[in-house]
């Protein structure tokens, strides 16, 4: 019916028509099946439609239409807009182009609504119809429907199996959404559109065997194959060991709600939908312009996926969140349509020092604090040589600079705990033994350390400044506690266990240092910090989990074949293991990394949170959460923006207002 909505050149011609003859059409629908009952067509004398992309109720409408009797059937119109009706709203323009001549009026759909407050008055030759409307979400949020009359368990139900026994089954989240919207919200099944939500999800599995599990790749004529074993006999060099507690792959499981999902009496359908969205994350639900209930992943073009990080080779690109993949649906570069622009950057939102804290649980259940620190700061030059001595503390090799005296006789009579003292005449270095109240020999002589990492520069330069109470650097305190756990100062390289298993580290410091970021750097605008503490953050870096579905080959042959086919249909790689290996697997971790959270904060707090407002002639086919391009030399606005909200006039004399946020590839 609206095939021209995909014809951009035609729509552009409609937008630029110098003469416009505008109409409004109200189609009255029956309440349940939404079948048309009668059309009322006329001229709008007032009203607008407000569309908010951040709200479950996307559309609200108030409308006043003057309907002439000679153009409409106004029989019994006072009872037409009743409680048991819905309405569809369309705005149309007289087709003055040479295209789509089968359409005398080009209609634009603006949504299906529930009638909140109707008012009708009569005049000679017609009627004035005033309506206050909300989209159908008000039937789910409790305002006009969608309430649970009693406590209802949604995460499980009792049924009878093929043997006639009562069993407890768990519905998928897909089934729960469909059921609550249909049964408790009264929506037709054909109008419930759920996408980006599979009936099955990949569940992470970890190894709990007493001996390591080895994953081995092997090439054959069919390509690369894999097998898993605990047998160390004749293991090839390609074998990768996974110790106790390591995540080793996935299994396909029903996408059920984790834990209990219970609707209390008086809860609404939206209450339950919000709980599901909270579990799933980047999802939304709303009603579209055709009255369909939509549940989908948010199409925000954010690419936050990250493969295994290389700690010794992180670059600015590793912090990019890419919004450049989306295509603009409209380009505002035509002054014929634009009335005004306004730009409101918010400087108080700018940050250049980001710290994220969380809690990491070890394989033995111990909880440890974790931290990721990212700053827009200048990296110090490396290659400088420092004289330091090495000593062991809690099994960690550390480097220090001692207090130097001409001889041991000049040492203080009572030393200070944690300080080191050097006898220059012998090059011997001591610390104070508080238990025995004596100086204890630690080592002899200083060693040269030439730095190969800028964090070592900060650590080593700060160690001398701290000793003598001179100006050190902002980062030394945290580095003094954490850096030598990650980095071998003697050999100037990360420890192998850190490189191989970054998920196990408790701390990381990184700088963004480039020409593009100098205007936001600490040296330029001072330190502007944001510190976030979140117990849901459970690792510094996410682990690289072998991307295999694990299948127990000792199960019934038909079940094994079904699981293989399921993987092949989805394009998933799988690995088959015997039951003694499969039974040593248990549900693994769901990782929420400080690294990814820092990337999100970086994106949010380095964009000036730039919002623009556009006042323009109405364009009735734009939607929120879509991308537009704006080019205006006078205001200096030039780039891509995401539409947050739209206010559309229904009166031909009105103007459209858009509120938008800049959408660019950040840092």
ABEGO torsion letter per residue (X at the ends): XAAAAABAAAAAAAAABABBBBBBBBBBBBAAAGBBABBBBBBBAEEBBBBBAABABABBBBBBBBBBAAABBABGAAAABBAABBBBBBBBBBBABABGAABABBBBBAEBBBBABBBBBBBBGEBBBBBBBBBAAAAAAGAAEGBBABBBBAABBBBBBAAGBBBBBBBBAAAAAAAAAAAAAGBBAAABBBBGBBABBBBBBBBABABBBBBBBBBBAAEBBBBBBABABGBBAABBBBBBGBBAEBBBBBBBBBEBBBBBBGBBAAAAAAAAAAAAEBBBBBBBAAGBBBBBBBBAGBBABBBBBBAAABBAAAABBBAAABBBABBBABAAABABBBBBBBAAABBABBBBBBBBBBAAGBBBBBBBBBBBBBBBBBGBBBBBBBBBBGGBBBBBBBBBBABAAABBABBBBGBBBBBAAAGBBBBBBAAAGBBBBABBEBBBBBBABAAAAAAAAAAAAAAAGBBBBAAAAAAAAAAAAABBAAAGBBBAAAAABAAABABBBBBBBBAAAAAABAAAAEBBBBBBBBAABABABBBBBBBBBBBBAABBAAAAAAAAAAAAAAGBBBBBBBAAAAAABBBBBBBBBAAAAAAAAAAAAAAGGBBBBBBBBBBAABBBGBBBBBBBAAAGBBEBBBBABBBBBABAABBBBBBBBBBBBBX
